[in-house]
Amino acid sequence: MCARRFLVTILVLTLVVVAAAFAIFQFGDHVLLRQATPRGHFEAAKAGGAPDYSQARNWLARPDMDERVNPAEWRPAGWPPPRAIRKRVAVFYVHPTTYLERDRWNAPLEPDAQTEFRTRLFVRSQASAFNNVADIWAPRYRQAAYGAFLLKSEDATKALDFAYADVKAAFDEFLRQVPKDEPIILAGHSQGSLHLSRLLMERGRELKGRLVAAYVVGWPVSDSADLPPMGLRACTHPEEVGCVLSWLTFSEPANPDLILDAWTGTRGPTGVRRERRDIVCVNPLTGTRGGEAPPAANPGTLLPSADLSSATLVQGAVGARCGNGFLYLQGDIPPLGPFVLPGNNYHVYDYALFWAAIARDSFRRTEAWHR
């Protein structure tokens, strides 16, 4: 039943995002802005009080949670069962945007039922890739509404800063709870990766010697504007530790303009401009920057069955290569669903396409850290 709901919601989420992107494509940016912009101005009080991360209720997933209700312990059919591999690393995972309402700039900690379901869905389908090697911590946070990403305004900036403050507070509690000699993985997607990028810039040096890898997926990372302030570099081989993996997935012919126009030209914390030519692409199939791999190298893409009754891993379904900062799919792309974003953008499937490869990559790097 959980698998069925998971797959149906993936389709619903994709449809919602595509409908918004189609509005841009057909009628111009002003249509989407009008439909997506939260009403009124940013008001912190509308999102409710700040979370106390010492309380279990403010986490979507944490190691002491019952596995039967922990979304991070979900796994597709045929994958090794829980505890098949001894856990040796702590993961701090930040989920993407799941609040699609316009009534406020930031979601409350106790959102409506649909937002709660979408949020748990992404923990289940993304953070679960690490659950054979990791104890996973996934905080609830007062995420910025999706309209905040479409505007360059004071309200949008305040909403994103507000969400980041929760992520940073959760990270502080995570560090207090995890043993000081235990290795750490950071992972996120979309809005979650935006907050992870900032966290690495401000706090990354506290992880020196402990960071296995940072999976900053679905958000552009600049080689010249973002990595130097983090004190990190992009991963160059599959057993390297203390490095960053990032990718934006497209099929060809790709048109990334819809997502990159607002990002290009912004400045990192040291004042360096972000440019398209500097976007980091680390191939999850090879674990290397600029890598290329055929479909046969993919150990498992997360796919629905024909009747949407279960999720399965299909081996050798799709390959990928890095080029011009983007990850381009190769081979016969499997039927993930009919609602890929305009520009052949596979953003929604950044994790699903390479689910087993991410699991393999995290295992290899964890093993390398221990060596």
C-alpha positions, 0 to 999 in steps of 0.5 A, a space after each residue: 500500500 505504501 509503495 502504491 501511494 508513493 508512486 501515485 504521489 510521484 506522478 501527482 507532484 510531477 504534474 503540479 510542477 509541470 503545470 507551473 512550468 508549462 504556464 511559463 513556457 506558453 504564457 510567460 513568467 508573469 503567469 507563473 509568478 501571479 499563480 505562485 507568489 504567496 499572498 501578502 508579505 513575509 510574516 514569521 509568525 504565520 509559520 508558527 514557533 521555532 522547532 525544538 530539535 531536542 524533541 523527536 516530534 520535530 524530526 521526520 526520521 531519526 535513528 531511535 524512531 520505530 522502523 515501521 513508521 520511519 520513512 527513511 527505512 523504506 526500501 524497494 522490493 529485492 533490496 537487502 533488508 534492514 541491518 543487512 549491512 552494519 551501519 557506520 555513518 550518520 546522514 543529515 538529510 534535508 528534503 525538497 520543497 513540498 509546500 505548494 500553498 500560497 497562504 504564507 511564505 513558509 510552511 508550518 511545522 505541522 502542515 496540511 495532510 497533503 504537504 505532510 504526505 509529500 514530505 514523507 514521500 521524499 524522505 522515503 524515496 531519497 533518504 532511503 538510498 543511504 539506509 544500508 550504511 547510515 543512521 538517517 536524521 531528517 528534520 522538519 523545517 519551516 520550508 519556504 513556499 515554492 513561490 519564493 524561488 521564482 522571485 528576487 524580492 525582500 519577502 523571498 529572501 526572508 522566507 529562505 533565510 527563515 527556512 535556513 535558520 531551522 535547518 541550521 538549528 537542526 544541524 546543531 542538534 544533529 552534531 550534539 547527538 552524533 558521537 564526535 568520532 562518527 563519520 557524517 554524510 550530508 544529503 539533500 535535494 532542490 530547496 534542501 540542497 540550497 540550504 545544505 550549500 549554505 550550511 557547508 559554507 558557514 559550518 563545513 569546517 566543523 566537519 573536517 576529517 568527519 565528512 564522508 561526502 555531501 550530496 548537494 543534488 538538484 541545485 546548481 553548485 558553482 566551482 568558483 563561487 560556492 566550493 571555495 567558501 565550503 573548503 571542499 572540492 567536487 569528487 574526482 574518484 569514487 573512493 574520495 572522501 570529504 568532497 561534494 557530489 552534485 548533478 542536474 539531470 536532463 535528456 537531450 536536447 536540453 534547455 536549462 534556461 527555465 531554472 538557471 536564468 535567475 541563478 546565473 549572475 548571482 554572487 557567492 559569499 566572497 563576491 564571485 559571480 555564479 556562471 553556467 560554465 562553472 556548474 559542478 557535475 559529478 556523475 552518480 554512476 561513476 562517482 567522478 566529476 565529468 564522468 560518463 557511464 553506459 546504461 549497463 553501469 547503472 545498478 538500479 533505477 527506481 521504477 513503478 510497475 505497470 499497475 503502480 502497485 509496487 516500486 522496483 529497481 531496474 538494472 541497466 536502464 539508463 546511463 549518463 554523462 556529464 557535459 557543460 555542467 549538466 548530467 545527460 541521460 543516455 540509452 532508452 530512458 525508462 517510463 518514469 512517467 509522462 510529466 518530465 519538465 520542459 527542456 527535458 528536465 528530469 529534476 523530479 527524478 534526480 535520485 530515482 534514476 540513480 537510486 542504487 548507484 547513490 546507495 553504492 556510492 555512499 557505501 564505497 565512500 564510507 568504506 574508504 573513510 574507515 580505511 
